[in-house]
């Protein structure tokens, strides 16, 4: 999995990842320990997102965060693929 970018949000840092043609965002959620109902625990949350939403996150990182890799380019459609 490759890390494309990070952005610090009101709820914490969000990472944008890309692997095998899929984009995900990953961040840490803090909440009450469900078993003990006391204290706070941290959970990593990974969310599958569309390419359009991933591009939005990447552009946000360019303005307000850190970009580690350029946004992956979709495969160019060849004329062979578009022929009936």
C-alpha positions, 0 to 999 in steps of 0.5 A, spaced: 500 500 500 502 506 498 501 513 502 500 518 497 498 524 502 496 526 509 492 532 511 491 534 518 483 535 520 479 537 526 479 530 528 486 528 526 490 526 521 487 523 515 492 519 510 490 517 503 493 510 500 492 507 493 493 499 492 491 495 486 487 500 483 483 502 490 483 508 494 482 508 501 483 514 507 485 512 514 485 515 520 485 514 528 478 515 531 479 516 539 473 513 543 471 510 550 473 503 551 467 499 549 468 493 554 470 497 560 466 503 559 472 507 562 478 510 559 479 512 551 482 507 546 484 509 539 482 505 533 484 505 526 479 506 521 480 505 513 475 507 508 474 505 501 473 511 497 472 513 489 477 515 485 474 522 485 473 523 492 481 521 492 483 526 488 479 531 492 483 529 498 490 529 494 488 536 492 486 538 499 493 535 501 497 539 496 494 546 499 493 544 506 497 538 508 503 533 505 504 530 498 508 524 498 507 521 491 503 524 485 496 522 484 496 515 480 493 516 472 488 512 470 490 507 464 489 511 458 483 508 453 486 505 447 483 505 440 483 497 441 479 497 447 474 502 444 472 498 438 466 494 438 
